[in-house]
Amino acid sequence: MKANKWMKAGSLAAAKTAATAAVLSLVLGVGSAYAYWSTVGIGSGSAASATMQTVTVDAFVAGDSPATTLIPGGTADAIVRASNPNAFAVQVYGFTANGTATADASHPLCTTTGVTFNAPGAPLTPTVSIPANSSILITLPAAASMSTASQSSCQGAVFHLPVTMAVRK
């Protein structure tokens, strides 16, 4: 019987402690929010709005050649040509896959390519900037991989890797 009373007293004390902690957290939290939002500052600024033109990307364009070759079970570098038609430089933030890899037209029997795009982490490191009104080649190390399920008819093919590139001004 005494153990039961002790457990009730312990539960009551725990409940009081929890309620006190909740009230203190609420009071301190509101006080912090108030202090943050009541801060005053003085200054001036200006902004201009313009429409950013689409920065385009082509993964592996004819005439571009990677330093590594793609083989079943392996990885290779992917080359992308990025074109910036804007009057200002943009910074490449990252890449994502945007569809299924396909083989070039001279390999029509290569229907199971086994090729995937391995997007590098964002933000892209090291940083890459595309100057205004220009195009650059970007090499993405080990960004293409080929599974062992790739058909033998894919040998010697050039693969189109649909990617989306995120840029920031």
C-alpha positions as CSV (number, residue, x, y, z in Angstrom):
1,M,0.0,0.0,0.0
2,K,2.8,2.4,0.8
3,A,4.5,1.7,-2.5
4,N,1.3,2.7,-4.3
5,K,1.1,6.1,-2.5
6,W,4.8,6.7,-3.3
7,M,4.1,6.0,-7.1
8,K,1.2,8.4,-7.1
9,A,3.3,11.1,-5.4
10,G,6.2,10.5,-7.9
11,S,3.7,10.7,-10.8
12,L,2.3,14.0,-9.4
13,A,5.8,15.4,-9.0
14,A,6.7,14.4,-12.5
15,A,3.6,16.0,-13.9
16,K,4.3,19.2,-12.0
17,T,7.9,19.2,-13.4
18,A,6.7,18.7,-16.9
19,A,4.0,21.4,-16.6
20,T,6.6,23.8,-15.2
21,A,9.0,23.0,-18.0
22,A,6.3,23.5,-20.7
23,V,5.3,26.9,-19.2
24,L,9.0,28.0,-19.1
25,S,9.6,26.8,-22.6
26,L,6.5,28.7,-23.9
27,V,7.5,31.9,-22.0
28,L,11.1,31.8,-23.1
29,G,10.2,30.8,-26.7
30,V,7.7,33.7,-27.0
31,G,10.2,36.1,-25.5
32,S,12.8,35.0,-28.1
33,A,10.4,35.4,-30.9
34,Y,9.4,38.9,-29.7
35,A,12.9,40.0,-29.4
36,Y,13.7,38.8,-32.9
37,W,10.7,40.4,-34.5
38,S,11.0,43.7,-32.6
39,T,14.5,44.4,-33.8
40,V,14.8,47.7,-35.7
41,G,17.2,48.4,-38.5
42,I,17.8,51.3,-40.9
43,G,19.1,51.2,-44.4
44,S,18.3,51.6,-48.1
45,G,18.3,49.3,-51.1
46,S,17.1,48.8,-54.5
47,A,16.2,45.8,-56.7
48,A,15.6,45.2,-60.4
49,S,13.5,42.4,-61.8
50,A,14.3,40.7,-65.1
51,T,13.4,37.4,-66.7
52,M,16.2,34.9,-66.6
53,Q,16.4,33.1,-69.9
54,T,16.6,29.3,-69.9
55,V,20.1,28.0,-69.5
56,T,20.4,24.8,-71.7
57,V,22.3,21.7,-71.2
58,D,23.2,18.8,-73.6
59,A,24.7,15.7,-72.1
60,F,27.5,14.6,-74.4
61,V,27.4,16.4,-77.7
62,A,29.0,15.0,-80.8
63,G,32.6,16.1,-80.9
64,D,33.0,16.1,-77.1
65,S,34.9,13.1,-75.9
66,P,35.1,11.8,-72.3
67,A,38.4,10.7,-70.8
68,T,36.8,7.4,-69.6
69,T,34.9,4.7,-71.4
70,L,31.7,3.2,-70.2
71,I,31.7,-0.6,-69.9
72,P,29.1,-3.0,-68.4
73,G,29.5,-3.0,-64.6
74,G,31.5,0.2,-64.6
75,T,31.2,4.0,-64.5
76,A,32.5,6.8,-66.7
77,D,32.7,10.5,-66.8
78,A,29.7,12.4,-68.3
79,I,30.2,15.5,-70.3
80,V,27.6,18.2,-70.5
81,R,27.6,21.3,-72.6
82,A,25.9,24.2,-70.8
83,S,24.8,27.3,-72.7
84,N,24.0,30.6,-70.9
85,P,22.2,33.1,-73.1
86,N,21.8,35.7,-70.3
87,A,23.7,39.0,-70.1
88,F,25.1,37.8,-66.7
89,A,27.1,34.9,-65.4
90,V,25.2,32.0,-63.6
91,Q,26.5,29.4,-61.2
92,V,25.7,25.8,-61.7
93,Y,24.1,24.4,-58.6
94,G,23.4,20.8,-59.4
95,F,22.1,18.2,-61.8
96,T,19.3,15.6,-61.7
97,A,18.4,12.8,-64.0
98,N,15.4,13.6,-66.3
99,G,14.5,10.5,-68.1
100,T,15.9,7.2,-69.5
101,A,19.3,7.0,-71.3
102,T,19.1,6.2,-75.0
103,A,21.6,5.0,-77.5
104,D,22.6,6.9,-80.6
105,A,20.7,6.3,-83.9
106,S,23.4,4.0,-85.3
107,H,22.6,1.4,-82.5
108,P,18.8,0.8,-82.9
109,L,19.0,-2.7,-81.4
110,C,20.3,-1.2,-78.1
111,T,17.0,-1.0,-76.3
112,T,18.2,-2.1,-72.9
113,T,21.1,0.3,-72.3
114,G,21.6,-0.4,-68.6
115,V,22.9,3.2,-68.5
116,T,22.0,5.6,-65.7
117,F,23.0,9.1,-64.7
118,N,24.5,9.4,-61.2
119,A,23.9,13.0,-60.2
120,P,26.7,14.6,-58.3
121,G,25.7,16.2,-54.9
122,A,24.3,19.7,-54.8
123,P,25.7,22.3,-54.5
124,L,28.2,21.2,-57.2
125,T,31.7,21.1,-55.9
126,P,34.0,22.7,-57.0
127,T,31.7,25.5,-58.1
128,V,31.2,26.1,-61.8
129,S,30.2,29.4,-63.3
130,I,29.0,29.9,-66.9
131,P,30.0,33.3,-68.2
132,A,27.4,35.6,-69.8
133,N,26.4,34.7,-73.4
134,S,28.6,31.6,-73.6
135,S,28.8,27.8,-73.5
136,I,31.2,25.6,-71.5
137,L,31.9,21.9,-71.2
138,I,31.5,20.4,-67.7
139,T,33.0,17.0,-66.9
140,L,31.1,15.1,-64.2
141,P,33.4,12.4,-62.9
142,A,31.8,8.9,-62.7
143,A,28.3,10.4,-63.4
144,A,27.4,7.6,-65.9
145,S,27.1,3.9,-65.0
146,M,26.2,0.8,-67.0
147,S,24.8,-2.3,-65.5
148,T,25.7,-5.8,-66.6
149,A,22.1,-6.0,-68.0
150,S,23.2,-3.9,-71.0
151,Q,22.7,-5.6,-74.3
152,S,25.7,-6.5,-76.4
153,S,24.2,-4.5,-79.2
154,C,25.0,-1.4,-77.2
155,Q,28.8,-1.8,-77.7
156,G,30.3,1.3,-79.1
157,A,27.1,3.4,-78.7
158,V,27.0,7.0,-77.6
159,F,24.4,7.5,-75.0
160,H,22.1,10.4,-74.5
161,L,21.6,11.2,-70.8
162,P,18.6,13.4,-70.2
163,V,19.5,15.7,-67.3
164,T,18.2,18.9,-65.7
165,M,20.7,21.5,-64.6
166,A,19.9,23.9,-61.8
167,V,21.6,27.3,-61.9
168,R,21.6,30.4,-59.8
169,K,22.4,34.0,-60.5
